Amino acid sequence: MSRHVLVVENETAIQDVLCSILELADCDVERAADGAIALEKLAATPPDLIFLDLMMPTMNGTAFVQEMRRRQLCPTTPIILVSGDVQVREQARNLGMDVFISKPFSVNDVLDVVFALIGEPTNV
């Protein structure tokens, strides 16, 4: 059974790489370029896992998490912060994010987190 993952990232190249890795892990991937779009997608199809960047236009990652919690959307869905700024690790912890992955990341970094949080694919 495929797992549904939402990638909230405004940089197309990083979004593409994350989606390719997640598809290798038998994940059904949905994309959002900012937090506002991601909130709409959460309401329509709750994901099993969220990969989130903090620095985005329109609605950044911090505002997205705060609004998601205010609306009580997907309260148990794990959130993985993906950032090139290792100094935001503390901010991620304060927002209640489950995991921090620094950019650049490896395929194994992403797969290890996915498998740890939502399990390995059943068709392997």
Secondary structure, DSSP 4 states (H G I P E B T S, - for coil): -PEEEEEE-S-HHHHHHHHHHHHHTTEEEEEESSHHHHHHHHHHS--SEEEE-S--SSS-HHHHHHHHHHTT-STT--EEEEES-GGGHHHHHHTT-SEEEESS--HHHHHHHHHHHH---TT-
